Amino acid sequence: MIAPQLVVHRDKELMAQAAAARLITRIVDAQAARGSASVVLTGGRNGNGLLAALSSAPARDAIDWSRLDLWWGDERFLPDGDPERNVTQARGALLDQVPVDPARVHAMPASDGPYGSDVDAAAAAYAAELAAAAGPEDHGPVPTFDVLMLGVGPDTHVASLFPELPAVRETERTVVGVHGAPKPPPTRVSLTLPAIRAAREVWLLAAGEDKAKAVQIALSGAGEIQAPAAGAYGRARTLWLLDAAAASQLPRGLYPPASA
């Protein structure tokens, strides 16, 4: 496990803009190196803030949107088009404004889709879609994502992996149905930690004073069952993108002065 890197920005707006610029660079570099890129999106206020910043960034046109695969780390198991679904919010923030290939937008199944209310079948179907997209070079049942982004909850949850619940303990499956999540809606679909760790880079986003304790716990050596964010890391890089409020309970020596 590679030690995480921290970048702390003055406020959440600057964090979103800087993260969007960083993401554009990573996508362009991946497309230049391998012809295409794959990114796992996250919802929530920070994930959507990043997408909105990306939509308004002039450099967004440097991306070849037709050669980009988009996946999700988790999804609320609600009907297609529900405003609370991460994919619905992503479309409003970014996807409806760029020429992305619809066939390469891999939304998680909805509760009114082909699997009906069977969230476990929906999760298995998404796992199969990931496996079909993985090549021999990926050495596993999911693609080697170029960047996988995660929001960090006040309770240290990432994706829909909540402390102590069965999903965070999963070691075999790549996608699971989540039952009884402690925040609404209770039924969700989520990547597991093994799938998250397949990514080249994992970026964890946190802004606001309400995230400060979670950030401090996750970066203090806590176990992943009690603090799922502590178990989210990439093969080549793990990057924590924070604003000053979210970093306020960290020792100042953990990040360089220039990053504030």
Protein Blocks (a to p, Z undefined) as FASTA:
>chain_A
ZZddddddfblmlmmmmmmmmmmmmmmmmmmmnopacddddedjklmmmmmmmmmpmklm
mpcfklcccddfbdcdddehiakbmklmmmmmmmmmpccdfklmccdddfklmnlmalkl
mmmmmmmmmmmmpcfklopabdcdfbdcddddfkopahjbdehiaklmpckbmbdcdehi
abdcfbdcdddfklmmmpmbdcdddedjklmmmmmmmmnopafklmmmlmgccfkbccdd
ddfklmmmgcfklpcfklZZ
